[in-house]
């Protein structure tokens, strides 16, 4: 078996494993997960994000949907340094994925 064939076989096997995992999710869980599809992780543009929060009743991004992080019993938005980390991870994933 060639290296390429082995890689393809691994990808197919992982896809099958994912399909089996999805079958184990209950309909209620699947419905809940479907609500998160398409949500961006966070909108780092403050003005735009505020407008989205109001327009969507806090369903504007993943973090608002699950609830913002808390510190000293106060909700905390993501900070600029967290955007730098997020952007670096996003670039790394995109490069690793061949984009």
N, C-alpha and C positions, 0 to 999 in steps of 0.2 A: 504494500500500500504506500503510495507517495505521500509526501508531507501535505500537499494540497488536499488530497483525498481524506487524509486523517483530520485536517482542520475542518473540512466540510462535514465530516461525520460527527465531529464534536459539536459544531454549531447546530446540526439537526437534532442531536441528542439533547442539547440544552433547550432547544425550542420545545421538544416533546415534554421535557420536565416542567417547563413553564406552563404548558397547556394543562398538565395534570394538576399543577398548583392552582390554576384558575378554576378548575372543576371542583376543587375542594372548598372554594369560597361559597358561602351561602348566598341566596338571592338578595338578602338584605344587605350583606356586605358588598356584593357586586353593585347594587344600586348606590350605596354610599360612595364607593370608589369612583363610580361614573360621574358623580357630581364634582369631583376634584379634577377630572380631565379637562385640559385646556386652561386651567388657572395658571397664571404665571407665579413664580415663587414669591416675588416681591417687586413692586414698582418703585424704583429708586428716585423717580421724579416726584418730589413732594407735592407740588401743586396738582399735578395730574392724579396722583394717588388719592389726595384728599377728595377730589371730585368723584373718583371711582368709588371710594368708601361710601359716600353719601348716596350716589346713584344706585349702588348695588346692595345697600344695607349690609356692609361689611363682608360681602362675598366677592371681593375684587381681586384677591390673591390668596395663595395657599396659607400664608401666615395669618391673615385675618380670618379665613375660613376655620382654621383650627384653634385660633386664639393667639394673640401676640404673646411673646415671652413676658414673664412677670419678674419684677425686681422690687423688693420692698413693697409688695402689694400694689404696684403700679405697672400698667402695661408699657412695654418698651418697644419702640419701633426698631428696625434694623439700623445700624450705624454705618457711617461712611467706610470704616475699616472693614466691616462685614461685606460691603459691596465689593471692595477690592479682592477679598477672598473669593467671593462668589464669582466675580469676573475671571479670576485666575483659574478657578476650577472649571468654569464653563469653557474657557479657551483650551484647557488641557483635555477635556472630554472631546471637544470638537476636533482637535488635532489627532487625538487617539482614534477617533472614529473615521478618519479619512476625509474630513470636511475641510 
